[in-house]
Amino acid sequence: MRDINLLDTHVKTSGNSNHKNLWIIIVCILMILLGSAYAFLEYSLYKMDQEKAEIDSLIQQKSVVEETKEEIRTKTQKIEAMSTIIDTASRNAVINTKMFQVLAANMPASIFLSDYSFNDDGQINLMGESSDNDSMAFFIYKLKQTNLFEDVRIKSIQNNKNEEANKENYNFVIDTKVIVDLEEAQ
């Protein structure tokens, strides 16, 4: 007797079909995995672009802040320089006012001041005219008595004799130093 297998063709066809189905499932799973990986990479790239934009924005803000800080430093230095100039000018104005008050109070009527020069160290040169030597000596004595001037001395005297009018006139230069501390000055 012979065995006839009627299922053999059916089984062989089913086996090929199972392999096809397995390959289809594997390909579908790979496609899903590749699609998921692609979507994940796209999402990561999108997030990285957002983070890069945020970092660029922060860098711009920091740059603006640094520029503003530098402007503030520069303007602060200018303000300090101007404050120093204003303080010096204010101090000199007070010294000049006090100095002229003291000079006017102690100057004899026969003396006329024509010019003066003043430097930052407080050194001053007074230039003027006098009709006699005694008035110059008295003026220097009075300046020495004040607490506003120190080291008062005559730098030069020039006698201008007018023989036609029979008058003598003296041009003089007095060197002195102004005491900066006005609280000590009278």
Buried (B, 14 or more C-beta within 10 A) or exposed (E): EEEEEEEEEEEEEEEEEEEEEEEEEEEEEEEEEEEEEEEEEEEEEEEEEEEEEEEEEEEEEEEEEEEEEEEEEEEEEEEEEEEEEEEEEEEBEEBBEBBEEBBEEBBBEBBEBEEBEBEEEBEBBBBBBBBBEEBBEBBBEBBBEBEBBEEBEBEEEEEEEEEEEEEBBBBBBBBBBBBBEBEEBE
